[in-house]
Amino acid sequence: MPVITIQMAKGRARSVKRRIVKELTAVAVRNLDVRPEWVTVLLDEYPRDNWATAGLLHSDKFGKGSGRRGTRAKAKAR
């Protein structure tokens, strides 16, 4: 009974979450020889104010948004 936990910034669309849990489940089934109903995927989402890398809050480092969008928006502002 595998449990897969993803920790990520808050704000991704439900369609993105559906896609990632479907694909992770398929990978687990294929590689771990388990049934899909045995696979649990947990999505832990954190506000960017509660996540930091290299001593910088992600809200300061990347700006608003999530994933590449937030990173690109901040890069354009520089």
CORKAJO-V842365 format. One record per residue. SS is DSSP state (H for helix, E for strand, C for the rest). NEAR is the number of other C-alpha atoms within 12 Angstrom. D_CENTER is the distance of its C-alpha to the mean C-alpha in Angstrom with 1 decimal. Layout:
ss=[SS/SS]
near=[NEAR/NEAR]
d_center=[D_CENTER/D_CENTER]
This chain:
ss=[C/C/E/E/E/E/E/E/E/C/C/C/C/H/H/H/H/H/H/H/H/H/H/H/H/H/H/H/H/H/H/H/C/C/C/H/H/H/C/E/E/E/E/E/E/E/C/H/H/H/C/E/E/C/C/E/E/H/H/H/H/H/C/C/C/C/H/H/H/H/H/H/H/H/H/H/H/C]
near=[16/21/20/23/17/18/17/23/30/26/22/24/15/12/11/16/23/16/15/22/24/20/18/26/29/23/20/24/22/14/14/17/16/18/17/23/16/17/26/22/27/19/23/17/20/20/22/26/19/18/22/18/14/9/11/15/19/27/25/21/25/28/26/26/24/26/21/16/16/24/21/17/18/20/14/11/12/10]
d_center=[21.4/18.1/15.2/11.8/9.4/5.7/5.6/3.7/6.3/8.0/9.4/7.8/10.6/11.4/12.4/9.1/7.9/11.4/11.2/8.4/10.1/13.4/12.9/11.8/14.7/17.0/16.4/17.1/20.1/21.4/21.1/21.8/24.5/23.3/23.4/20.4/21.5/21.2/17.4/15.2/11.4/10.1/7.1/7.8/7.3/9.5/11.8/12.2/15.7/14.5/12.6/14.9/15.4/19.0/20.5/19.0/16.8/13.9/15.7/18.7/17.3/15.1/16.6/15.3/12.5/8.9/8.0/11.4/13.3/13.2/14.2/16.9/18.3/18.8/20.4/22.7/23.8/25.0]
